[in-house]
Amino acid sequence: MIPLHDDNPTRIRPVITVALIVICTLIYLWQLSLGERNNRFVIFSLGLIPTVFFGGAELPPALAVVPAQATAFTSIFLHGSFMHLAGNMLYLWIFGNNVEDAMGHTRFVYFYVLCGILAAVAQALTQPSSAVPMIGASGAISGVLGAYLLLYPHARVLVALPIGLYLHITRLSATWVLAFWFVFQLVSSAFSGATGGGVAFFAHIGGFIAGMVLIPLFKRRDVPLLQPARPPTADRRRG
């Protein structure tokens, strides 16, 4: 199931959502410009390595460019491939603007970063002795998805459903789209184990739960949870 866009209008310009997409894209282009060897240096220096994060090992001085605990933050801006980046940014573009609308620009920054950190730590806890660096914005974006589900469960999302060699385009409620996404993470984590075959499923799960727990604290007081579908109006921007 591939989301394409939602029919959920916003009242403010999603400047933080756009800024995050631009920042992640520029950082990825910078990673590409370094070449494979230097990019590995960046990933090991700025990615979250569980055993280093929890104090079980230390990086060589040349790689320890930031404190180990700071990599829970730096790791959420790095990506391992174009498809890794593109998938994350697609979900952030579709769902991030409405969550930003519900809490305002500043709170959205803190919410996004906090979800990303909590998601990264959740993944690290499943394999605390691992020496494999973890990178990607998917944990933070999972938090956005969890928040969106509690805010706008009845919003309509245009999705592409792969059926054989064809893509069937249809609209589904956000509840079905995001519930399917979350169940997929649970099933995938159960079958792939803590390593996830290179995919941090526990970061996705942890981020999603963090977003659901934190959204009542971060949303504006005048924004209710579990909102009904909102029709577009002239003073609202499409999301």
Secondary structure, 3 states (H helix, E strand, C coil): CEEEEECCCECCCCHHHHHHHHHHHHHHHHHHHCHHHHHHHHHHHHCECHHHHCCCCCCCCCCCCCCHHHHHHHHHHCCCCHHHHHHHHHHHHHHHHHHHHHHCHHHHHHHHHHHHHHHHHHHHHHCCCCCCCECCCHHHHHHHHHHHHHHCCCCEEEEEEEECCEEEEEEEEHHHHHHHHHHHHHHHHHHHCCCHHHCCHHHHHHHHHHHHHHHHHHCCCCCCCCCCCCCCCCCCECC
